[in-house]
Amino acid sequence: MKLPQVLLLFGCSGAAIAGQCEQALLAYESCSALEYGVAFERSTDSMCLKGDIDDSMADQFAATVQTVQRMGGRIQYFVVESPGGAITPAMDIAEQIERNGQPVVVGG
Protein backbone atom coordinates (compact mmCIF):
# COMPACT_ATOMS: atom_id res chain seq x y z
CA MET A 1 0.00 0.00 0.00
CA LYS A 2 1.28 3.45 -0.93
CA LEU A 3 1.17 5.88 1.99
CA PRO A 4 0.22 9.50 1.37
CA GLN A 5 3.02 11.97 0.98
CA VAL A 6 3.20 14.72 3.58
CA LEU A 7 4.11 18.16 2.32
CA LEU A 8 4.89 20.76 4.95
CA LEU A 9 4.75 24.33 3.72
CA PHE A 10 7.41 25.45 6.16
CA GLY A 11 10.62 26.06 4.21
CA CYS A 12 9.14 24.67 1.03
CA SER A 13 10.60 27.37 -1.23
CA GLY A 14 14.05 25.81 -1.53
CA ALA A 15 12.88 22.23 -1.84
CA ALA A 16 13.96 19.96 -4.67
CA ILE A 17 10.30 19.13 -5.25
CA ALA A 18 9.46 22.68 -6.30
CA GLY A 19 6.55 21.66 -8.56
CA GLN A 20 4.85 19.76 -5.77
CA CYS A 21 5.48 22.61 -3.35
CA GLU A 22 3.89 25.02 -5.79
CA GLN A 23 0.78 22.86 -6.10
CA ALA A 24 0.67 22.35 -2.33
CA LEU A 25 0.86 26.09 -1.79
CA LEU A 26 -2.03 26.63 -4.24
CA ALA A 27 -4.06 24.02 -2.36
CA TYR A 28 -3.25 25.67 0.96
CA GLU A 29 -4.17 29.12 -0.36
CA SER A 30 -7.45 27.83 -1.81
CA CYS A 31 -8.47 26.70 1.70
CA SER A 32 -7.59 30.01 3.35
CA ALA A 33 -11.17 31.37 3.23
CA LEU A 34 -12.41 28.53 5.46
CA GLU A 35 -12.41 29.72 9.06
CA TYR A 36 -13.49 26.48 10.74
CA GLY A 37 -14.78 23.09 9.68
CA VAL A 38 -14.49 20.97 6.56
CA ALA A 39 -14.99 21.96 2.95
CA PHE A 40 -14.04 20.79 -0.54
CA GLU A 41 -12.36 23.45 -2.65
CA ARG A 42 -13.14 22.68 -6.30
CA SER A 43 -10.57 25.07 -7.79
CA THR A 44 -7.70 22.89 -6.52
CA ASP A 45 -9.60 19.67 -5.72
CA SER A 46 -8.55 20.09 -2.10
CA MET A 47 -10.27 18.81 1.03
CA CYS A 48 -9.85 21.51 3.68
CA LEU A 49 -9.98 20.89 7.43
CA LYS A 50 -9.52 23.69 9.97
CA GLY A 51 -9.98 23.69 13.71
CA ASP A 52 -9.89 21.46 16.76
CA ILE A 53 -10.43 17.82 15.94
CA ASP A 54 -13.37 16.22 17.73
CA ASP A 55 -16.10 13.69 16.91
CA SER A 56 -18.15 16.31 15.08
CA MET A 57 -15.18 17.32 12.89
CA ALA A 58 -14.41 13.68 12.06
CA ASP A 59 -18.04 13.02 11.13
CA GLN A 60 -18.15 16.16 8.98
CA PHE A 61 -14.88 15.13 7.30
CA ALA A 62 -16.14 11.62 6.49
CA ALA A 63 -19.45 12.93 5.16
CA THR A 64 -17.74 15.53 2.95
CA VAL A 65 -15.27 13.01 1.51
CA GLN A 66 -18.15 10.63 0.73
CA THR A 67 -20.17 13.42 -0.92
CA VAL A 68 -17.22 14.48 -3.10
CA GLN A 69 -16.58 10.89 -4.17
CA ARG A 70 -20.27 10.16 -4.78
CA MET A 71 -20.49 13.22 -7.05
CA GLY A 72 -17.46 12.02 -9.03
CA GLY A 73 -15.06 14.56 -7.53
CA ARG A 74 -11.39 13.85 -7.16
CA ILE A 75 -9.46 14.88 -4.07
CA GLN A 76 -5.90 15.90 -4.97
CA TYR A 77 -4.77 17.31 -1.61
CA PHE A 78 -5.82 17.18 2.02
CA VAL A 79 -5.12 20.54 3.68
CA VAL A 80 -5.05 20.40 7.48
CA GLU A 81 -4.74 23.30 9.91
CA SER A 82 -5.40 22.17 13.45
CA PRO A 83 -3.93 22.75 16.89
CA GLY A 84 -4.89 19.16 17.72
CA GLY A 85 -7.78 17.59 19.53
CA ALA A 86 -9.15 14.20 20.46
CA ILE A 87 -7.04 11.20 19.47
CA THR A 88 -9.75 8.79 18.27
CA PRO A 89 -11.41 11.26 15.84
CA ALA A 90 -7.96 12.33 14.60
CA MET A 91 -7.10 8.68 13.91
CA ASP A 92 -10.39 8.25 12.04
CA ILE A 93 -9.51 11.23 9.82
CA ALA A 94 -5.96 9.92 9.31
CA GLU A 95 -7.27 6.50 8.25
CA GLN A 96 -9.59 8.09 5.70
CA ILE A 97 -6.72 10.17 4.30
CA GLU A 98 -4.56 7.04 4.12
CA ARG A 99 -7.27 5.19 2.15
CA ASN A 100 -7.33 8.01 -0.40
CA GLY A 101 -3.54 8.04 -0.76
CA GLN A 102 -3.26 11.74 -1.65
CA PRO A 103 -0.70 14.25 -0.38
CA VAL A 104 -1.34 16.06 2.88
CA VAL A 105 -0.57 19.77 3.24
CA VAL A 106 0.01 20.89 6.82
CA GLY A 107 -0.05 24.60 7.54
CA GLY A 108 -0.71 26.99 10.29
C-alpha positions in Angstrom: 0.0 0.0 0.0 1.3 3.5 -0.9 1.2 5.9 2.0 0.2 9.5 1.4 3.0 12.0 1.0 3.2 14.7 3.6 4.1 18.2 2.3 4.9 20.8 5.0 4.7 24.3 3.7 7.4 25.5 6.2 10.6 26.1 4.2 9.1 24.7 1.0 10.6 27.4 -1.2 14.0 25.8 -1.5 12.9 22.2 -1.8 14.0 20.0 -4.7 10.3 19.1 -5.2 9.5 22.7 -6.3 6.6 21.7 -8.6 4.8 19.8 -5.8 5.5 22.6 -3.4 3.9 25.0 -5.8 0.8 22.9 -6.1 0.7 22.4 -2.3 0.9 26.1 -1.8 -2.0 26.6 -4.2 -4.1 24.0 -2.4 -3.3 25.7 1.0 -4.2 29.1 -0.4 -7.4 27.8 -1.8 -8.5 26.7 1.7 -7.6 30.0 3.4 -11.2 31.4 3.2 -12.4 28.5 5.5 -12.4 29.7 9.1 -13.5 26.5 10.7 -14.8 23.1 9.7 -14.5 21.0 6.6 -15.0 22.0 2.9 -14.0 20.8 -0.5 -12.4 23.5 -2.7 -13.1 22.7 -6.3 -10.6 25.1 -7.8 -7.7 22.9 -6.5 -9.6 19.7 -5.7 -8.6 20.1 -2.1 -10.3 18.8 1.0 -9.8 21.5 3.7 -10.0 20.9 7.4 -9.5 23.7 10.0 -10.0 23.7 13.7 -9.9 21.5 16.8 -10.4 17.8 15.9 -13.4 16.2 17.7 -16.1 13.7 16.9 -18.2 16.3 15.1 -15.2 17.3 12.9 -14.4 13.7 12.1 -18.0 13.0 11.1 -18.2 16.2 9.0 -14.9 15.1 7.3 -16.1 11.6 6.5 -19.5 12.9 5.2 -17.7 15.5 3.0 -15.3 13.0 1.5 -18.2 10.6 0.7 -20.2 13.4 -0.9 -17.2 14.5 -3.1 -16.6 10.9 -4.2 -20.3 10.2 -4.8 -20.5 13.2 -7.0 -17.5 12.0 -9.0 -15.1 14.6 -7.5 -11.4 13.8 -7.2 -9.5 14.9 -4.1 -5.9 15.9 -5.0 -4.8 17.3 -1.6 -5.8 17.2 2.0 -5.1 20.5 3.7 -5.1 20.4 7.5 -4.7 23.3 9.9 -5.4 22.2 13.5 -3.9 22.8 16.9 -4.9 19.2 17.7 -7.8 17.6 19.5 -9.2 14.2 20.5 -7.0 11.2 19.5 -9.8 8.8 18.3 -11.4 11.3 15.8 -8.0 12.3 14.6 -7.1 8.7 13.9 -10.4 8.2 12.0 -9.5 11.2 9.8 -6.0 9.9 9.3 -7.3 6.5 8.2 -9.6 8.1 5.7 -6.7 10.2 4.3 -4.6 7.0 4.1 -7.3 5.2 2.2 -7.3 8.0 -0.4 -3.5 8.0 -0.8 -3.3 11.7 -1.7 -0.7 14.3 -0.4 -1.3 16.1 2.9 -0.6 19.8 3.2 0.0 20.9 6.8 -0.1 24.6 7.5 -0.7 27.0 10.3 
